[in-house]
Amino acid sequence: MKIEGNRPTHDTQATDGTRRAGKDAGLRQGTGVGPTFPASDRVELSDEVALRAAAFKAASDTPAIRTELVDKIREKLNAGKVGNDAGALADAILDDLLK
């Protein structure tokens, strides 16, 4: 048996005009410009993927610095309400984290 190097590796149509099974079995005949696919093919994303996309969008839309909180703390610091008692500040921070 001799293998000819000038033959294509697969035929897209059988000699009687019917489609051959194999690599191109799911394709349908189009306009002749590349393969076309049946209209019934579609992609559906799982709920988990949609949830991840929504979480990513929410995280990217949130500013890295919460300016309203920084302004509030700056006002308290300038008024002398925070920063005078390191122990009380540490307790408040820990209490807030443990909530």
C-alpha distances in whole Angstrom, upper triangle without the diagonal:
4,7,10,13,15,15,17,17,18,20,24,24,23,23,26,28,28,27,24,24,23,25,27,28,31,32,34,34,36,38,34,36,33,33,36,37,39,42,43,41,44,45,47,49,50,54,54,52,55,57,56,56,60,61,59,61,64,64,63,66,68,70,70,74,76,79,81,81,82,85,86,86,87,90,91,91,93,95,95,94,91,91,94,93,90,90,91,88,85,87,86,82,82,83,81,78,79,79
4,6,9,12,12,15,15,17,19,23,23,22,22,26,27,28,26,24,24,23,24,26,27,31,31,33,32,35,36,32,33,31,31,34,35,38,41,42,40,43,44,47,48,50,54,53,51,54,57,55,55,59,60,58,59,63,62,62,64,67,69,68,72,75,77,80,80,80,83,85,84,86,89,90,89,91,94,94,93,90,89,93,92,89,89,90,87,84,86,85,81,81,82,80,77,78,79
4,6,9,9,11,11,14,16,20,21,20,21,24,25,25,24,21,22,20,21,23,25,28,28,30,29,32,33,29,30,28,28,31,32,35,38,39,37,39,40,43,45,47,50,50,48,51,53,52,51,55,56,54,56,59,59,58,61,63,65,65,69,71,74,76,76,76,79,81,81,82,85,86,86,88,90,90,89,86,86,89,89,85,86,86,83,81,82,82,78,78,79,77,74,75,75
4,6,6,9,10,13,15,18,20,19,19,23,24,25,23,21,22,21,21,22,24,28,27,29,28,30,30,27,28,26,26,30,31,34,37,38,36,39,40,43,45,47,51,50,48,51,53,52,51,55,56,54,56,59,59,58,60,63,65,65,68,71,73,76,76,76,79,81,81,82,85,86,86,88,90,91,89,87,86,90,89,86,87,87,84,82,83,82,79,78,80,78,74,76,76
4,6,8,9,12,15,18,20,20,21,24,25,25,24,21,22,20,20,21,24,27,26,28,27,29,29,25,26,24,25,28,30,33,36,37,35,38,38,42,43,45,49,48,46,49,51,50,49,53,54,51,53,56,56,55,57,60,62,62,65,68,70,73,73,73,76,78,78,79,82,83,82,85,87,88,86,84,83,87,86,83,84,84,81,79,81,80,76,76,77,75,72,73,74
4,7,9,12,13,16,18,18,18,22,22,23,22,20,22,20,20,20,23,26,25,26,25,26,26,23,23,22,23,26,28,31,35,36,34,37,38,41,43,45,49,49,46,49,52,50,49,52,54,52,53,56,56,55,57,60,62,62,66,68,70,73,73,74,76,78,78,79,82,83,83,85,88,88,87,84,84,88,87,84,85,85,82,80,82,81,77,77,78,76,73,74,75
4,6,8,9,13,14,15,15,19,19,20,18,16,18,17,16,17,20,23,22,23,22,24,24,21,22,20,20,24,26,28,32,33,31,34,35,39,41,43,47,47,44,46,50,48,47,51,52,50,51,55,55,54,56,59,61,61,65,67,69,72,72,73,75,77,77,78,81,83,82,84,87,87,86,84,83,87,87,83,84,84,81,79,81,79,76,76,77,75,72,73,73
4,5,7,10,12,13,15,18,18,18,16,14,16,14,13,14,17,19,18,20,19,21,21,18,19,17,17,20,22,25,28,30,28,30,32,35,37,39,43,43,41,43,46,44,44,47,49,47,48,51,51,50,53,56,57,58,61,63,66,68,69,69,72,74,74,75,78,79,79,81,83,84,83,80,80,84,83,80,81,81,78,76,77,76,73,72,74,71,68,70,70
4,7,10,13,14,16,19,18,18,16,13,14,11,11,12,15,18,17,19,19,21,23,19,20,17,17,20,21,24,27,28,26,29,30,33,35,37,41,41,38,41,44,42,42,45,47,45,46,50,50,48,51,54,56,56,60,62,64,67,67,68,70,72,72,73,76,77,77,79,82,82,81,78,78,82,81,78,79,79,76,74,75,74,70,70,71,69,66,67,67
4,7,9,10,13,16,15,14,12,9,10,9,8,9,12,15,14,16,16,18,20,17,18,16,15,18,19,21,25,25,24,27,28,31,33,36,39,39,37,39,43,41,41,44,46,44,45,49,49,48,51,53,56,56,60,62,64,66,67,68,70,72,72,73,76,77,77,79,82,82,81,78,78,82,81,78,79,79,76,74,75,74,70,70,71,69,66,67,67
4,6,7,9,12,11,11,9,8,10,9,9,9,11,14,13,14,14,16,18,15,17,15,14,16,18,20,23,24,23,26,28,32,34,36,40,41,38,40,44,43,42,45,47,46,47,50,51,50,52,55,57,58,61,63,66,68,68,69,72,73,74,75,78,79,79,81,83,84,82,80,80,84,83,81,81,81,78,76,77,76,72,72,73,70,68,69,69
4,7,10,12,10,9,7,7,9,9,9,7,9,11,10,10,10,13,14,12,14,12,10,13,14,16,20,21,20,23,25,29,32,34,38,39,36,38,41,41,40,43,45,43,44,48,48,47,49,53,55,56,59,61,63,65,66,67,69,71,72,73,75,77,77,79,81,82,81,78,78,82,82,79,80,79,76,74,75,74,71,70,71,68,66,67,67
4,6,8,6,6,5,6,9,11,11,9,10,12,11,11,10,13,15,13,16,14,13,15,16,17,21,22,22,25,28,31,34,36,40,41,39,40,44,43,42,45,48,46,47,50,51,50,52,55,58,59,62,64,66,68,69,70,72,74,75,76,78,80,80,82,84,85,83,81,82,85,85,82,83,82,79,78,78,77,74,73,74,71,69,70,69
4,5,5,5,6,6,9,12,13,12,12,15,14,14,13,16,18,16,19,18,16,18,19,20,23,24,24,28,30,33,36,39,42,43,41,43,46,46,45,48,50,49,50,53,54,54,55,59,61,62,66,67,70,71,72,73,76,77,78,79,82,83,83,85,87,88,87,84,85,88,88,85,85,85,82,80,81,79,76,76,77,74,71,72,72
4,6,7,9,10,13,15,17,15,15,18,17,16,15,18,20,18,21,20,19,21,22,23,26,27,28,31,34,37,40,42,46,47,45,47,50,50,49,52,54,53,53,57,58,57,59,62,64,65,69,70,73,75,75,77,79,80,81,82,85,86,87,89,91,92,90,88,88,92,91,89,89,88,85,84,85,83,80,80,80,78,75,76,76
4,6,9,10,14,16,18,16,16,18,17,16,15,18,20,18,22,21,20,21,22,22,25,26,27,31,34,37,40,42,46,47,45,47,50,50,49,52,54,53,54,57,58,58,59,62,65,66,70,71,74,75,76,77,80,81,82,83,86,87,87,89,91,92,91,88,89,93,92,89,90,89,86,85,85,84,81,80,81,78,76,76,76
4,7,9,13,15,17,14,13,16,14,13,11,14,16,15,18,18,17,17,18,19,22,23,24,28,31,34,37,39,43,44,42,44,47,47,46,49,51,50,51,54,55,54,56,59,62,63,66,68,70,72,73,74,76,78,79,80,82,84,84,86,88,89,87,85,86,90,89,87,87,86,83,82,83,81,78,78,78,75,73,74,73
4,7,10,13,14,12,11,13,12,11,11,14,17,16,19,18,16,16,17,17,20,21,21,25,28,31,34,37,40,42,40,41,45,45,44,46,49,48,49,52,53,52,54,57,60,61,65,66,68,70,71,72,74,76,77,78,80,82,82,84,86,87,85,83,84,87,87,84,85,84,81,79,80,78,75,75,75,73,70,71,70
4,7,9,11,8,7,10,9,9,9,13,16,15,17,16,13,14,14,14,18,19,19,22,25,28,31,33,37,38,37,38,41,41,40,43,46,45,45,49,50,49,51,54,57,58,61,63,65,67,68,69,71,72,73,75,77,78,79,81,83,84,82,80,80,84,83,81,81,80,77,76,76,75,72,71,72,69,67,68,67
4,6,9,7,6,10,10,11,12,16,19,17,19,17,14,16,16,16,20,20,20,23,26,29,31,33,37,38,36,38,41,41,41,44,46,45,46,49,50,49,51,54,57,58,61,63,65,67,68,69,71,73,73,75,77,78,79,81,83,84,82,80,80,84,83,80,80,80,77,75,76,74,71,71,71,69,66,67,67
4,7,7,5,8,10,12,14,17,20,19,21,18,15,16,15,16,19,19,18,22,24,26,29,31,34,35,34,36,39,39,38,41,43,42,44,47,48,47,49,52,55,55,59,61,63,65,65,67,69,70,71,73,75,76,76,79,81,81,79,77,77,81,80,77,78,77,74,72,73,72,69,68,69,66,63,64,64
4,6,5,8,10,13,15,18,21,19,20,17,14,16,15,16,20,19,18,21,22,25,28,29,33,34,32,34,37,37,36,39,41,40,42,45,45,45,47,50,52,53,57,58,61,63,63,64,67,68,69,70,73,74,74,76,78,79,77,75,75,78,78,75,75,75,72,70,71,69,66,65,66,64,61,62,62
4,6,8,9,12,14,16,19,17,18,14,12,13,13,15,18,18,16,19,20,23,25,28,31,32,30,32,35,34,34,37,39,37,39,42,43,42,44,47,49,50,54,55,58,60,60,61,64,65,66,67,70,71,71,73,75,76,74,72,72,76,75,72,72,72,69,67,68,67,64,63,64,62,59,60,60
4,6,5,8,10,13,16,14,15,12,9,10,10,12,16,16,15,18,19,23,25,28,31,32,30,32,35,35,34,37,39,38,39,42,43,42,44,47,50,50,54,56,58,60,61,62,64,66,66,68,70,71,72,74,76,77,75,73,73,77,76,73,74,73,70,69,69,68,65,64,65,62,60,61,60
4,6,8,11,14,17,16,17,15,11,12,10,11,15,15,14,17,19,22,25,27,31,32,30,32,35,35,34,37,39,39,40,43,44,43,45,48,51,52,55,57,59,61,62,63,65,66,67,69,71,72,73,75,77,78,76,73,74,78,77,74,74,74,71,69,70,68,65,65,65,63,60,61,61
4,7,10,12,16,16,17,14,10,9,7,8,11,11,10,13,16,19,22,24,28,29,27,28,32,32,31,34,36,35,36,39,41,40,42,45,48,49,52,53,56,58,58,60,62,63,64,66,68,69,70,72,74,74,73,70,71,75,74,72,72,71,68,67,67,65,62,62,63,60,57,58,58
4,7,9,12,12,13,10,7,6,5,7,11,12,11,14,17,20,23,26,29,30,28,29,33,33,32,35,37,36,36,40,41,40,42,45,48,49,52,54,56,58,59,60,62,64,64,66,68,69,70,72,74,75,73,71,72,75,75,72,73,72,69,68,68,67,64,63,64,61,59,60,59
4,6,10,11,12,11,7,6,6,6,10,12,12,15,18,22,25,28,31,33,31,31,35,35,34,36,39,38,38,42,43,42,44,47,49,51,54,56,58,59,61,62,64,65,66,68,70,71,72,74,76,77,75,73,74,78,77,75,75,74,71,70,71,69,66,66,66,63,61,62,61
4,7,7,10,9,7,7,8,9,12,15,15,18,21,25,28,31,34,36,33,34,38,38,36,39,42,40,40,44,45,44,45,49,51,53,56,57,60,61,63,64,66,67,68,70,72,73,74,76,78,79,77,75,76,80,80,77,78,77,74,73,73,71,68,69,69,66,64,65,64
4,5,7,8,7,6,8,10,12,15,15,18,21,24,28,31,34,35,33,33,37,37,35,38,40,39,39,42,44,42,44,47,49,51,54,56,58,59,61,62,64,65,67,68,70,71,72,74,76,77,76,74,75,78,78,76,77,76,73,72,72,70,67,68,68,65,63,64,63
4,6,8,9,8,12,13,15,18,18,21,24,27,30,33,36,38,35,35,39,39,37,39,42,41,40,44,45,43,44,48,50,52,55,56,58,60,62,63,64,66,68,68,71,72,73,74,77,78,77,75,76,79,79,77,78,77,74,73,74,72,69,69,70,67,65,66,65
4,6,8,9,12,15,17,20,20,22,25,28,31,34,38,39,36,36,40,40,38,40,43,41,41,45,46,44,45,49,51,52,56,57,59,61,63,64,65,67,68,69,72,73,74,75,78,79,78,76,76,80,80,78,79,78,74,73,75,73,69,70,71,67,65,67,66
4,7,8,12,15,17,20,19,21,23,27,29,33,36,37,34,34,38,37,35,38,40,38,38,42,43,41,42,46,48,49,53,54,56,58,60,60,62,64,65,66,68,70,71,72,74,76,74,72,73,77,77,74,75,75,71,70,72,70,66,67,68,65,62,64,64
4,7,10,13,15,18,17,19,21,24,27,30,33,34,31,32,36,35,33,36,38,36,36,40,41,39,41,44,46,47,51,53,55,57,58,59,61,63,64,64,67,68,69,70,73,74,73,70,71,75,75,72,73,73,69,68,69,67,64,65,65,62,60,62,61
4,7,10,13,15,14,16,18,22,24,28,31,32,29,30,34,33,31,34,37,35,35,39,40,39,40,44,46,47,51,52,54,56,57,58,60,62,63,64,67,68,69,70,72,74,72,70,70,74,74,72,72,72,68,67,68,66,63,63,64,61,59,60,60
4,7,9,12,11,13,16,20,22,26,29,30,28,28,32,32,30,33,35,34,34,37,39,37,39,42,45,46,50,51,53,55,56,57,59,61,62,63,65,67,67,69,71,72,71,69,69,73,73,71,71,71,67,66,67,65,62,62,63,60,58,59,58
4,6,8,7,10,13,17,20,23,26,27,25,26,29,29,28,31,33,32,32,36,37,36,38,41,43,45,48,50,52,54,55,56,58,59,60,62,64,65,66,68,70,71,69,67,68,72,71,69,70,69,66,64,65,63,60,60,61,58,55,57,56
4,5,6,9,13,16,19,22,25,27,25,26,29,30,28,31,34,33,33,36,38,37,38,42,45,46,50,50,53,54,55,57,59,60,61,63,65,66,67,69,71,72,70,68,69,73,72,70,70,69,66,65,66,64,61,61,61,58,56,57,56
4,6,8,12,14,18,21,24,26,24,24,28,28,27,29,32,31,31,34,36,35,36,40,42,44,48,48,51,52,53,55,56,58,59,61,62,64,65,67,68,70,68,66,67,71,70,68,69,68,65,64,64,62,59,59,59,56,54,55,54
4,6,10,12,16,18,21,24,22,22,26,27,26,27,31,30,30,33,35,35,36,39,42,44,47,48,50,51,52,54,56,57,58,60,62,63,64,66,68,69,67,65,66,70,69,67,67,66,63,62,62,60,58,57,57,54,53,53,52
4,7,10,14,16,19,21,20,20,24,24,23,25,28,28,28,31,33,32,34,37,40,41,45,45,48,49,50,52,54,55,56,58,60,61,62,64,66,67,65,63,64,67,67,65,65,64,61,60,60,58,55,55,55,52,50,51,50
4,7,10,13,16,18,16,16,20,21,19,22,25,24,24,27,29,29,30,33,36,38,41,42,44,46,46,48,50,51,52,54,56,57,58,60,62,63,61,59,60,64,63,61,61,60,57,56,56,54,52,51,52,49,47,48,46
4,7,10,13,15,12,13,17,17,16,18,21,21,21,24,26,26,27,30,33,34,38,39,41,43,43,45,47,48,49,51,53,54,55,57,59,60,58,56,57,60,60,57,58,57,54,52,53,51,48,48,48,45,43,44,43
4,7,9,12,10,10,14,15,14,16,19,19,20,22,24,24,26,28,31,33,36,37,40,40,41,43,45,46,47,49,51,52,53,55,56,57,55,53,54,58,57,55,55,54,51,50,50,48,45,45,45,42,40,41,40
4,7,8,6,7,10,11,11,13,15,16,16,19,20,21,23,25,28,30,33,33,36,37,38,40,42,43,44,46,48,48,49,52,53,54,52,50,51,54,54,51,51,50,48,46,46,44,42,42,42,39,37,37,36
4,5,5,7,9,10,11,13,14,16,17,19,20,21,23,25,28,29,33,33,36,37,37,39,42,42,43,45,47,47,48,51,52,53,50,48,49,53,52,50,50,48,46,44,44,43,40,39,39,37,35,35,34
4,5,5,6,9,10,11,12,14,15,16,18,20,21,23,26,28,31,30,34,34,34,37,39,39,40,42,44,44,46,48,49,50,47,46,47,50,49,47,47,46,43,42,42,40,37,37,36,34,32,32,31
4,5,5,6,9,10,10,12,14,15,16,18,20,21,25,25,29,29,32,33,33,35,37,37,38,40,42,43,44,46,48,48,46,44,45,48,47,45,44,43,41,39,39,37,35,34,34,32,29,30,29
4,5,5,6,9,10,11,12,14,15,16,18,20,23,24,28,28,32,33,32,34,37,37,38,40,42,43,44,46,48,48,46,44,45,48,48,45,45,44,42,40,40,39,36,36,36,33,31,32,31
4,5,5,6,9,10,11,12,14,15,17,19,22,24,27,27,30,31,31,33,35,36,37,39,41,42,43,45,46,47,45,43,44,48,47,45,45,44,41,40,40,38,35,35,35,32,30,31,30
4,5,5,6,9,10,11,12,14,15,17,20,21,24,24,28,28,28,30,33,33,34,36,38,39,40,42,43,44,42,40,41,45,44,42,42,40,38,37,37,34,32,32,32,29,27,28,26
4,5,5,6,9,10,10,12,14,15,19,20,23,23,27,28,28,29,32,32,33,35,37,38,39,41,43,43,41,39,40,43,43,40,41,39,37,35,36,34,31,31,31,28,26,27,26
4,5,5,6,9,10,11,12,14,18,19,22,23,26,27,27,29,32,32,33,35,37,38,39,41,43,44,42,40,41,44,44,42,42,41,38,37,38,35,33,33,33,30,28,30,29
4,5,5,6,9,10,11,12,16,18,21,21,24,25,25,27,29,30,31,33,35,36,37,39,40,41,39,37,39,42,42,40,40,39,36,35,36,33,31,31,31,28,26,28,26
4,5,5,6,9,10,11,14,15,18,18,22,23,23,25,27,28,28,31,33,33,34,37,38,39,37,35,36,39,39,37,37,36,33,32,32,30,27,28,28,25,23,24,23
4,5,5,6,9,10,13,14,17,18,21,23,23,24,27,28,29,30,33,34,34,37,38,39,37,35,36,39,39,37,38,37,33,33,33,31,28,29,29,26,24,26,26
4,5,5,6,9,12,14,17,17,20,21,22,24,26,27,28,30,32,33,34,36,38,39,37,35,36,40,40,38,39,37,34,34,35,32,29,30,31,27,26,28,27
4,6,5,6,10,12,15,15,18,19,19,21,23,24,25,27,29,30,31,33,35,36,34,32,33,37,37,35,36,34,31,31,31,29,26,27,27,24,23,25,23
4,5,5,8,9,12,13,16,18,18,19,22,23,23,25,28,28,29,31,33,34,32,30,31,35,35,33,33,32,29,28,29,27,24,25,26,22,21,23,22
4,6,8,9,12,14,16,18,19,20,22,24,24,26,28,29,30,32,34,35,34,31,32,36,36,34,35,34,31,31,32,29,26,28,29,25,24,26,26
4,6,9,12,12,14,16,17,19,20,22,23,24,26,28,29,30,32,34,32,31,32,35,36,34,36,34,31,31,32,29,26,28,29,25,24,27,26
4,6,9,9,12,13,14,15,17,19,20,21,23,24,25,27,29,30,29,27,28,32,32,31,32,30,27,27,28,25,23,25,25,21,21,23,22
4,5,6,9,11,12,13,15,17,17,18,21,22,23,24,27,28,27,25,26,30,30,29,30,29,26,26,27,25,22,24,25,21,21,24,23
4,7,9,12,12,12,15,17,17,17,20,22,22,23,26,27,26,23,24,28,28,26,28,27,23,24,25,23,20,22,23,20,19,23,22
4,6,9,9,8,11,13,13,14,17,18,18,20,22,23,22,20,21,24,25,24,26,25,21,22,23,21,18,21,22,19,18,22,22
4,6,6,6,9,10,11,12,15,16,17,18,20,22,20,19,20,24,24,23,25,23,20,21,22,19,17,20,20,17,17,21,20
4,5,5,6,9,10,10,12,14,15,16,18,20,19,18,19,23,24,24,26,24,20,22,24,20,19,22,22,19,20,23,23
4,6,5,6,9,10,11,13,14,15,17,19,17,17,19,22,24,23,25,23,20,22,23,19,18,21,21,18,19,23,21
4,5,5,6,8,10,11,12,14,15,17,15,14,16,19,20,20,21,19,16,18,19,16,14,18,18,14,16,19,18
4,5,5,6,9,10,10,12,14,15,15,13,14,18,19,19,21,19,16,18,19,16,15,19,19,16,17,21,21
4,6,5,6,9,10,10,12,14,14,13,15,18,20,20,23,21,18,20,21,18,18,21,21,18,20,24,23
4,5,5,6,9,10,11,13,11,11,14,17,18,19,21,18,15,18,19,16,15,19,19,16,18,21,20
4,5,5,6,9,10,11,9,8,10,13,15,15,17,15,12,15,16,13,13,17,17,14,17,20,19
4,5,5,6,9,10,10,9,10,14,16,16,19,17,14,17,19,16,16,20,20,18,20,23,23
4,5,5,6,9,9,9,12,14,16,18,20,18,15,19,20,17,18,21,21,19,22,25,24
4,5,5,6,5,6,9,11,13,14,17,14,12,16,17,14,15,19,18,17,20,22,22
4,5,5,6,5,6,9,12,13,15,14,11,15,17,14,15,19,19,18,20,23,23
4,5,8,8,9,11,14,16,19,17,15,19,20,18,19,22,23,22,24,27,27
4,6,8,10,11,14,16,18,16,15,19,20,18,19,22,22,21,24,27,26
4,6,7,7,10,13,15,13,12,16,17,16,17,20,21,20,23,25,25
4,7,7,9,12,14,11,10,14,15,13,15,18,17,17,20,22,22
4,6,7,9,11,9,7,11,12,10,12,15,15,15,17,20,20
4,6,6,10,9,7,10,12,11,12,15,16,16,18,21,22
4,6,9,9,8,11,13,13,14,17,18,19,21,23,24
4,6,5,6,9,10,11,12,14,15,17,19,20,22
4,6,5,6,9,10,10,12,14,15,17,18,20
4,5,5,6,9,10,11,12,14,15,16,18
4,5,5,6,9,10,10,12,14,15,17
4,5,5,6,9,10,11,12,14,16
4,5,5,6,9,10,11,12,14
4,5,5,6,8,10,10,12
4,5,5,6,9,10,11
4,5,5,6,9,10
4,5,5,6,9
4,5,5,6
4,6,5
4,6
4
